[in-house]
C-alpha cells in the first residue's frame, strides 16, 4: 500500500497527460502510456512506489487497462479532484 498522497499525485499527473494536452490525437485522448508519459523521477517516487500507486488507481477504477493496445497503456477517468481523492482515500 502506498501513501495516499502518492496515488493522488500520480492520478493528477496522469489525468493531465491524458486529458490536458491539446496536441493529442483524438484516439489518444484519455490514454496514457506510462513509459512515454511518466517520468518516475519527476514525481519523486521509486519504480516500486509507482507500480503500487498504479495498482491502487486500477483498484479505485480511476485507471483502466487500455485494451487491446498493450502493456503499460491505461485509460484515465477524467474525474474532478474531489471525487478522485475521495475514491483513493477509501482504499486506505
N, C-alpha and C positions, 0 to 999 in steps of 0.2 A: 504494500500500500504506500502510495506517495503522500507527500504533504498536500493538503487540499489546494494550496496556492500553486503548486506545480501543475496540477491538472487544469486549473482555471487559466493560468498564464499560457499554457500550451494551447488550450482551446481558443483563446483570444487571438493568438498569433496565427493559428491555422485558419480561423474564420476570416481574418484579414487577408491572408494569402489567397483563400478560396473565393471570397466574395468581394473584396475591396480593391481588386486590381482591374481597372477598366480595359487593359490590353489583353485580357484573357479571351481566347476564342470561345464562342457561345457554348460549345460542347464541353469546355473545360471549366465553366462557371460552377463553383461549388465543389470542385475536385482539387485535392492536394496530392502531390507526390512527395512523401516525406523526404526521400533522398534529394530531390531537387529543391523543394520549398522550405526545408527546415535545416537551419544550421544549429546543431545542438549547443555549440559554444556560445552563440548569441543569447540563448536562453539561460545559460549558466547551469544547465543540467547535464549530468553524465548520460551516456548512452543507455545505461540501465534505468536511470530515473525517467528518461524519455519514454522508454518502452513500457514501463509501469504506468506512466501517465496516459499513454496511448490506449492501453488496455482498459483503464478506468473510463476514458472517454467513450470507448466502444461499449462498455457495460452500461453507461448512462445514456446510450443511444444518441450521443452528440456527434459521433462519427459512425459511419457505416463503411464496411469494406466495399470498394468500388469494383463491381463485377461487370464484365469479365476482364477488366483492364490490367489486373495483375497485382503482385505483391507490392506493398508499400504505398498503394494509392487508396485514398479514402474520400468519400463524400462527406461534407461537413454540414451539419444542421445550422441554418442561418438564424439561430435564436438570439434574443437580446441578452445582455449581460446578466440581468437579474434572474431570468429563467435558467440560463446555463449554470450560474453559480448555485442556485437552489438545487438543481439536479445533482451537481457534483458534491455538494455538501451532504446530500442524503446518502452518499456512498461511505462517508466517514463516520 
